[in-house]
Amino acid sequence: MHNKVVYHAAKAFSSFGLPVLRFNFRGAGLSEGTHDEGRGEVDDVRAALDWITAKYALPILVAGFSFGSNVGLRACCGDPRVRGLVGLGLPVRAAGRDYTYNFLPGCGPVPKLFVSGDHDAFSPRGVLESVLVSAAEPKRIVWVDGADHFFAGTAQSPASKLGVMSDAIRAWLADEFGL
């Protein structure tokens, strides 16, 4: 919840006046509970959707980073309250785990944005592209040149790429939702 990627993504959404909810999954930070390998964390996302729906009664856009993008997509694909999905640093292999995305073809016609660094060790470009080809349209895939998993620079391009990531989110919000 407090890492730079999540913070900058939240700022991109709030720059359009959208309410933003950031939260930690069970067992992360000061959250209660124990990490559940992505199973119980889907329930965490659904609880957050229930809360934000009750609080604002607005269409929902969901963004997640890394593990959170995988869990968020799994929890929200097909949920009629969700009008758009953003996956930042969508992992395919991380921490000894392979992440699967066999649900992406059934995500329906909600706009989807995927943003990844072209030097992301957890999302090698060719592997991630082969996963995202199955995602239902509409979808936009943005590769951030010289960025790692956290949208930091690489040795060849050391400047932070968080601004490029944020700009991709803002452009997508403007194009897809007229914001």
C-alpha positions, 0 to 999 in steps of 0.5 A, a space after each residue: 500500500 505504501 510503495 512508490 508504484 501504488 502511491 503514484 498510481 493512486 495519484 494518477 487516479 485522484 488527479 481526475 477527482 476519482 475516490 481512491 482506496 488503497 489497502 494491504 492484503 491480509 498479513 501485509 503491513 499492519 493488516 490482520 490475518 495470514 497471507 493465503 497464497 492469493 486465495 483469501 486475498 481475492 476475498 480481500 479485494 471483494 470486501 474492498 469492492 463491497 465497501 467502496 460500492 456502499 460508500 460511493 455508489 459509483 462505477 469502479 476502476 480497479 488497479 493493482 501492482 504485482 501480486 495485487 494486480 494478479 489478485 485484483 484481476 482474478 477478483 474483478 473479472 466479470 464483476 458488473 460493478 467494475 468498469 475498468 481494470 489496470 494491471 501494473 507489473 503483472 507477474 508471470 513468475 515471482 518468488 518461486 511461483 508461476 502466476 496463471 491468467 486463464 481467466 483473462 479471455 472471460 474478462 469481458 468487454 471492460 477496458 483493460 490497461 497493462 503497464 510493465 517495465 521492459 526490464 521486469 524480472 517477474 514479467 519477461 516481455 515475451 512471456 507476458 505478451 504470450 499471456 496478454 494475447 488471450 485477454 479480452 478486448 479492449 486492452 492496452 499494453 504499455 511497455 515502459 522502456 528502461 524500467 524494472 518491476 518497480 518502474 525504477 530505472 536500469 543501469 542503462 537508463 537510471 532515471 525513475 520511470 514512475 512518471 511514465 507509468 502514471 502518464 500511461 494511466 492518465 492517458 488510458 483514463 482520458 481515452 477510455 472514460 473521457 476524463 
